[in-house]
Amino acid sequence: MKILYLTYDGLSDPLGRSQILPYLEGLLQHGHEIIAISFEKNTLPETFHSDLRIIPLRYHKSPPVLSTVYDLVLLKKEIAKILQSEKIDIVHCRSYITSLAGLWAKRKYGIRFIFDMRGFWADERVEGRLWNPDNPFYSWIYRYFKQKEKIFIREADAIISLTHNAKEEIAKQFFSDEPLLQADSKIVVIPTCADLNLFRNNILPEADRKVFREQLGIKTEDFVLLYLGSLGTWYMLDEMLDFFEVLKAERAKQYKQRVRFLFLSKDETILAGALRNRGYENDEIIITSASRQDVPKYISICNASVFFIIPTFSKKASSATKMGEIMAMGKPVVTNAGWGDIEKILGDNNGIIIRDFNEEAYLEGARAIDVISGYEQDIIKTAKEIFSLENGVERYHQVYMQLGHKIT
């Protein structure tokens, strides 16, 4: 198939490199021809390499809203230029902004339209406090996109969801007649992928792990709890620190073992604010950052990883990339209930679900870590089944081919 792929995220951004390019380059291997239009915050670097045909447009940030409208005008002009000169089978739109242009292209030029929705974007903006619903302007924008969401879902030839939970929500909200049957015929679940060649449990031999721990000031006998990634908007830092305190007391009591909390994050200012009044010893908390290539080294030296996500409506559609990366290395994940497909993914032996934010629930989770650690191979197997790039590429390929059959 010949695909026009639209993304408002830049392909040279970290997200573009880790979550867009790998899929697209995998689809090229399946024989699809892909033209990608992206919005780049900077000029594509000379070292940037891809076999894709890329048309980079400049991303405009200000003034808010008006800059996005301007970018949308530029995008439509570029789409029209391509569709007037080339035969495109499918326009594949990543998230809502590009779907405004994709729907326009479907209606004007009659091509197939994929709504790769990623999540309930408008609800995320409100629940993440990026749009204030009490402000009449943002209230109008929210209603506008919720109305567009209905139209995208109704008119899309295929919909991509990150989670089964979101798929079920869409079925319930938008498909009145035999909702699950309609959802199955139109919605495909493809979680965010993990690079299983980079994130693997044998990335560092035991001797090298010991040396790396020593370089960070971590003793061989210390228990290491890891937090990986950004700390803004959705992550419950205070609750994670509360869990750490319970874990620390429990490991000291049961094993006379010291616990270190390793933050692999660039959000030092947020961390400093949360840590200020807790009275930790200087070396209990370790804060550092790393290139993507080095992240697996840090995961390899931890005993478990924790992240709590605010369990709102929009988070039903959330798929955390870090979870696939950590699980691919066989490490227990400690997270909370109420978001994404967490119940399906972690199940009985693949991780620990905290069901309430209180000391009793934290203690239960802390005590379960050693048990779950014994299921390392099960955790890795689940990561391969759910988060592998190859499986994700194959699902996208099947969507393209099914739409291709409808075209012919």
N, C-alpha and C positions, 0 to 999 in steps of 0.2 A: 504494500500500500504506500501511497505518497501522502505524507503527514505534514501538516503545518502545526507546529507545536508552539504555544504561546505561554510565556512565563513572565510575571512581573518581578520575579526575583532574578538577580543577575547570575549568569552561569559561572562567573569568576568569584562570586561570593562563597563563603564556606558551605552554606546550604546548597547552593547550586552545584558545587563540586562533589558533595557527598550524597545528595538526594535527588538530583535531576540528571546530571551528566551520566552517571553509571547506568541508569535505566535507558536513556536514549542511545547510548553507545551499545548497550546490549541488544536493543531493538534493531540497530543497524546490522548486527550480526545475523539477525533473522531475515535480512533481505529487504527491510523497509527503507524507503527513502524519506529522510526527515529534514525539513527546514525549520530551524528554531529561531523565533524572535524573542529576544530577552531585553530587559531593561537593566543596564549596567550603571553602577554608581561611579565607576572609573573606566577608563579605556581598557579593553582587554589586553592584558600584558603580552609581550612578545613571546614569553615562554609558555603561554596558554596553548595547549594542544588538544585538538579534538578532530575526529573525522566527520563531525557534523558540519552541515552548512549553516552557519550562524549569521543572523542579521542583528547586531547589537544596536539598540536604541538607548539614548541617554535618559537616565532616570532623573525626574525632577521632584524635589522634596518640598519646596515651598513656593507660594503660600499653600497651606494645607487645603485639601479638597480640590482647589482650582488647579494645582499642579497635576493632580491625578486625572482630572478632566482633560487637561492639555495632553498628557501622555496617552490617554485613550484616543484622542483625535489623531495623534501621530501613528498609533498602532493601526487604526482603521485605514489610514492612508497607505500604510505599508502592506496590509493584507490585501487591499483592493489592487495594488500594483502587482502583487504576486498572483492573485486569482485571475486577473485579466490576461496574464501571459503564460500561466502554467496550469496544468490539470491537477488539482489537489483532491484527494479522496476524503480526507478527514481533517477537521480542525480540532486539535486536542488542547484544552484550556486548563491551565493549572490555577485553581482557585477562582474567586469571584470577579475581580477586576477584568482579567482577560476574558472571562466568560461573557461579559457585556459585549465585547467585540466578536467573540465566537458565535454567539446567538445571532448577532447582526449578520455575520457572514453566512450562516446557515439559511436565514430568511432571504437574503439578497441573492446568494449564489447557489443555494440548494445543496450544499455539501453536508456531510455528516458532522455532528457536533458531540464531542465528549466533554462532559462537565466533571472534571477531576477536582472534586469539591474540597478535599483535604479535611475539612471540618465545618462546623457551623460558624462561619467567619464573622457574621454580623453580631451574633451572640457573644463570641469571644471578645469582640471589641468593647462591648458593654460590660460584660462580666469581668474583663481585665482592666476596667476603668480607663480605657483609652477614649471611649465615647461616653460622655455624661448624658444619660437619658433625661435628666431634668433640664438640660439645655435644649430649647426648641429646635435649634439647628441640627444637633446630633440626633435628637429624637426623630426628626424627619429623615435623616440619612439612614438610620436604623430601619425605619419602616420601609424605606425605598428598597434597601437590599433584601429585606425579608420577603417583599413582594417579588423581587427579581429571582430570589431563591426558588420560589414556587414555580416560576416560569422556566427557569433553568431545568428543574427536575422534571417538569411536564414535557418540555420540548427536546431535551437531550436525547440522543440516540443511545448513549450509555453514560452511566454515572460511576465514578470511582470514589469509594469511601475508604477511610483508613481503618475503620473498625466495624465489626458485626453489630455492636451496640448502636452505632449511628445508623446503620442500614435498617435495623428494626425500628428505630425512631422515625426514619423517613417513611417506611412502609405504613406505620401507624398514622402519621400525620397527613400523608399526601396520596395514598392509594386506598380508595374506599372499597373497591370491588376486589376480593381475594388479594389483600395487600401483600402477603408473603410471597404469593405466586408472582405477582407483578414485580415485586422487589427482586426476586431471584432472576427474573428475565432481563432486568435492566441495570441492576446494581452489582458491581464486582468489588470485593473487599481486597485491598492491597495495602498492607501496613508499610510504614517506613522501613527501609532495608538497612542491614548492617553488612559491612564488608568483612565477610568471614575469612578472607585470606589475610586480612590485617589483624582482626580480632580473633585470636585462637589461643587455646589454653596452654599450648607449649611454646609460646612466643619467647619466653626466657627460661633457660635451665635453672634448676633450684639454686645452684651456686651463684649465678648471676643475680637472682632475686635477692639473695642474702646481701650481696655487695651493694645492690641498689638501695635496699632498705637502710644499710649503714650510711650511705651517702645522704639520706634524708634524716638521719638521726634516729632511726627506728630500730629497736632491738629485735633480735630473732624471735624472742618470746612474746613480744607485744601483739595485741590484737588490733588490726587496722580496719576502721570503718571508713568507707570512701563516699564522698559526694562528687559527682562528675557533672560539669556544665554550668550554665548561667543560673543566676538566682533570682532573676526579676519576675514580676507579675504573678506567675502561677505556682511558684515553689514555696512551701511552708517552712521557712527556715527556723522559726522559733520552735515549732513542733519537732523538727528534726533534731534540734539541740536538746529538747526535752527527752527524746528517745535516747540520745547519746548518754545523757546523765543516768538514765535507768540502766542502760547497757553497761556503762562504766561501773556502776555499783554492783551489778549482778556478776560481772566477770571477776571483779576483785573479791567478792564474797565466795564464789564457787571455785575459782581457779587461782586466786591471788595473782591475777593477770592484769596488766596495765592496758588500757584502751586508748588509742590515738585516733583522732578524727582528721582525716586527710581530705582537704578541699582542693579539687583540681578545677579551679574556676578563676576567671579574671575579675569577678565582682568583689574586689577586696573592700570597697567602701561599704557595700551592703553588709558584708560580713562583720566589718569593724563595728558598725552600729549595733548589730545583734549580739555581739560578744562583749560589748563594753561593760555591761552591768552583771555579768555572770561569774566573774571571779575565777576564770580558768587559770591554771598554771601556764607559763609561757610556752611550754612545749607539748601541751595536750592537743592543741589545735595546730595543724600544719597547713599552710596556705601556699599553693604554687599554681603554675599553669604550664601547659605543654603544647607542642605542635600536635596535630592530629596523628602523625606517624608515631609519636612517643606515648600517646594515651594508653595503648595496650600494656606498656611496661608498668604503668601505675596501677592499672586494674589487676595485673598479675600479682602484685604484692599485697593486695587487700584480702581480708577475710570475708567481708560482706560489703554491700553497697546499699545506701538508703536514699530515697527521694520521695517526698510527699507532695502531691498535687492537689490544689484546691478542687474539691469534687462538685463542680457546677454542671449545669445542663450542657454547655458547649464542650465540656471535657469528656462527654460520652464519645466524642469523635476523635479523641486524642490518642496518638500512637507515639510513644517516647523512643526516639532513636537510641538513646543511651541504654534502654532496657535490653534491646537486642544485642548491643555491643558487649554489655556486661555478662549477659547470659551465655553468649557465644564463647566466653572464656570460663564458663562453668562456675561463676561466682553467685552466691545467693543474693537476690534482690529483696530488700525490705521496702514495701510501698503500701499505700493506703487503698482501701476500697473506694468505689464510686467514680471511677474514670475509665475510659477506654474499654478494652476487652480483658481487663486485668484478671477477672475470675476465670475466663477461658484459658488464658496464657499460663498463669502460675499454678492453677489447679492444686493438686495435693502435694506434689513433691518438687515443684519448680521454683518456689520462692515463698515469701512470707507476706501475707496481707494483714495490715493493721486495720481493725474494724472500728476503732474508736480512738480519739485523741486523748487518752488518759493513761495514768501510770500503770493500771492493771493490764491494759492492752499492750503497752510498750514492753512490760515485763514478759508477757506471753510471747511476744515476737522475739525478744532478746533470747529467751530460753530455747526457741525453735531453731536458731541459727545453726547450732552444731548438728542437729538432725538433718536439716536441709543440705548442709555442706556434704553430707554423705551421698547425695544424689547428683553429683557433679556431671556424670555422663548423661543422665536424664535431662538436666538443664541444657547442656550443649545440644542434645538431640532436638529438644523443643525449639531452641533458637534457630537451628538449621531449617526446621520444618516451617517456621512462621516468618522469620526475618531474612532469609537468604535472598540475595539479589537475583539469583537465577530463577527462583520461584516467582518473584515479583515481575521480572522481565517476561517470563512465560505467560503470566496472567494478562499483562498488557498486550502481548502478541496475540493471544486468543481473542481479546476484545477487538483488536484491529481486524483480524481475519473474519470474525463473525459479522462485523459491520461491512466488510468487503463483500461477503456473500449476499448481504441485503442490497448492496449497490448493484451487483451484477444480476 
